[in-house]
């Protein structure tokens, strides 16, 4: 593992008042996550699996290449906040109990006479899942908030958008390759992502369902993007200032601008230019740098 990454993790762990992870796994998946569950890894060319125990952090090399420094810090701080809040320890303790309860339900279902009890037990499990979902959302909001306090709400918001856009683009490319139903001599997914991601990201935030998307996670579900931005008090389109002619300062709140065929705000960092017409017909061309 790169020494600079370890140094960053030690610095960020100190800021989050938690110990650095025991293990760091670097891969090409499109997410970051932490866990205290045992992790099995294939070591180099060996066929044997190595089991890692303790606190493990997974980092995405693909995403680290695309995240500016402050956004990368925000994402890593978010994950470390799950350690400081003992979120991973809770998951480690509760997972075996949920698995055991699942076996109990299976036994009730197959028991015949115990079927009435099965339905009550399923209802209890459903209510418990609602409680777990609420707790999970609170933990995600807490991790976002702590990460934004150490960086900025803007950095955390930008990182969430960039990661979500990357995941969507990568999934679409992979699906396109699978749907082609033909043999490929060579598939260089990273080159295709590199060549088209910038254009995709520019159009991504124009999608009407972008606020309902969520970052991917192998174990838990994350709240929709819009809820996480609202908790960070980050609008999709924050008010910004631009210098107009003769050095006059102009204020814009782009969330109040609507288009005839388009009612969702874009996130301002992804917009390069736009034109606005005022009430008396004057047209203003804006270039955002």
N, C-alpha and C positions, 0 to 999 in steps of 0.2 A: 504494500500500500504506500502511496506517495507520502513522504514525510510532511509536506505542506498540509495535506488533508488532516493528518493526525494533529498537527499543530493547531489548525483551525478548530478541530473538534475539542481539543483541550481548552482552547480559549472560549469557545461557545458553551461548553459544559460548565465552566466556571461562571459564566454570565447567567446560566440557568440554574446554578447552585445544585448541580448533580454531578456524579462521577461520569467520566467518559465511558462509552460502551466497551464491553469486554471484547467484542468482535465487530469488525466492519467487513461486510461483503459488498464488493463492487460488481455490478452486472449491467446488462443492456435492457432490462425491463423498464417500462415507462412509469416508474413510481419510486417513492422513498417510503420506507416503513421501519418500525422497530418492533421487536418481540422479545419475550423471555421464554418462549416455547423452544424446545429442542429443534435444532436445524440440521438437516443432513446434507452434506456436500460431497460431491465427487472430487477427489484431490488429484489434480493433474491427470496423468495417464493411468493411474491406478483404478481398478474396478471396485475397490473397497470404498464404502461411504464413511466419511468422518462426521461424527455428531458434535455439534457445538452447543454448549449449554451456557446459560448466563444471559447477559443483555447484549443483543445483537442489533446492529444497524445495517440496513441495506441501502446503498446509494446507487442511483442510476447514472452511469457514465455518460449515456446519451443525453440526459437532461442537464447534467453538470456542464457539458460543453455549450449549452444554449442559455444558461441562466447567468445574467450579470452577477458580479460578486455579492452585492447586497441582497439580491433575490435568493441566491444560493444560501447565504447565511440565514435568511428568513426561513427557508425550508428546513435546513438542518436544525435550527433552533426549535422549530415546531416539533420535529421528531424527538429532540432531547427533552422537550417539555412533557412528553408522554412518560419519560423516565422519571422526571422530577415529581410528577403527579401520581406515581405508582400505577399508572394506567395499565402498563404491560404486566405488572405483578398481579393485578386484579384479573386480567384476562387469563393469565397462567393458572390462577386458582379456580376460576369459574368454568373454564373449558371442560375439564374432566367431569364436573358435576352435570353440565348440560348433556354431555355424551352419555353419562349414566342414566339421566332422565329419559333420553331418547330410547335407550334399550328397555327401560321400564314401560314406556308407552307401547313399544312394539310387543312386549309380553302381554300387556293388557288387551291389545287389539286381537292378538292371536288366541287369547284365552277363551273366547266364546262367551261364557257367563260374565266375564269381567268387562264386556263391551260398554255397558252404561258408565262404569267408572272411567273407562278410556276417554269418553267425550268430556267429562268433567276435567280430567287431567289435561286434555288438549286445550281446553279453554284457559286453564291456569297457565299453561305454557305460553299461550298467545298473549295473555296479559303481562306475563313476565318479559316476553320479547319486546312489548311496547315500552316497558320500564327500562330495559337494556338499551333500546334505541334512543330514548330520551337522555340517558346517562352518556351514551356514546357521543351524541351531539354536543352536550355540555363540555365533554373532554376535548372535542375538536375545537370548539369556540375558545376554550381556555388556552389551548396550545397556540392557536392563531393569535390571540391577544398578547400572550407573553412574547411570542416571536416578533410581533409588530412593535412592542415596547422597546425591544433591543435594536431593532432596525428602523422600520417605519410602517404605518398601515399601508402606504403606497407600495412599498417593496413586497410586502406579503401578498397584497392584492394582485400585483403584476405577476408574481411567481405562480399564483393559483391559476391565473388566466393562461399563462404561457404553458404550464404543465398540462392543463386541460386541452388546450389547442393541439399540443404535440401528440397527446394520446389519441385524440380524434383523428388527426392526420395519419398517424402511423397505422391505426386500426383500418382506416379506409384503404390505405395502400396495400396492407396485407390481405384484406378482403378482395381487393381487385385482382391480386395475384392468384388467390385461391379460386376465384370465380372464372378465371381465364381457361381453366381445364386443359392446359397444355403444358408440355414439359419445357422448362427453361434451362438453357445451358448455364446461365449465370444470373443470379438475382442479387444485386447489390442494393439492399434496402436502404442502407445508410446514405448512399449517394443520391438515391431518389428523394429521400427526405431532405437532404441538404439542398437539393436543387429546387424543390417546390414548396418548402415550408413557409418561406417568407410571404409568398403570394397567398398561400392558404390562410396564414395567420391574419393577414389584412382583411380577408373576407369572413373569417371565422366569427368575429364578434358581431357580424350583421345577421347571424342566424337567430331566429326568433326564440329558439329554445335554449339559448346559451346559458341563461340563468338557472335552468333546471339541471344542467350537467353537473357531474361531480367527479372529483379526482378518484382514480382507481386505487384499490387497496386489496391485498390478498386475503385479509382476515376480517376487516370491519367495513361498514358502509360509512361514507362521508356525507355530510349535509350538502344540499344543492349549492352551487356556486353563488347564487344570488343571496342566500341566507348568510353565507360566510362573509361576503362583501358587506352586507348590511351590518353584521356584528362588528366588523372592522370600521364601520362608519365611512366606508369608501363607496362613493357613487360609481356607477358604470361610467359616468361622464362628469367628473369633477369640474367645478368652475375654475377657469384658468385665466391668466392675463396675457395679452399680446400687445406688442408695440405697433401702433398704426402710424399713418403719415404724420410728419412733423413731431415725432417722438411722443405722441399722445397715447396714454395707456388706455386700452380697451378691455373691458371685462366681459366674459362670455360664460353663461351657464348653458352648456349644450344640451342638457337634459330637457330644456324648455323648447328646443328646436324640434319641430316635427316635419316629416316629409309626407307628401300626398299618398305614397304607396308603402309607407314604412313607419312603424310606430315604436320601434325599439331603439334605445340609445346605443350608440357605439362606444367602445372604450377609447378615450381620447388618445392614448399612446399609440394606437394602431392606425390612426387616421393621419394621412400626409397633407391633404388639402380638402377644402370644401367651399361651397359658395352659399351665401345667405342673402335673401332679399328682404329688405325691411318693409314697413307698412306703406311707405310712399314710393315704393318701386325701385329704390336705389339698390344696386347689387354690390355685395362685398365679397371679394375673393380672398380666402384665408389660406395661407401656407403655414403649416405647423412644423416647426423644426425642433 
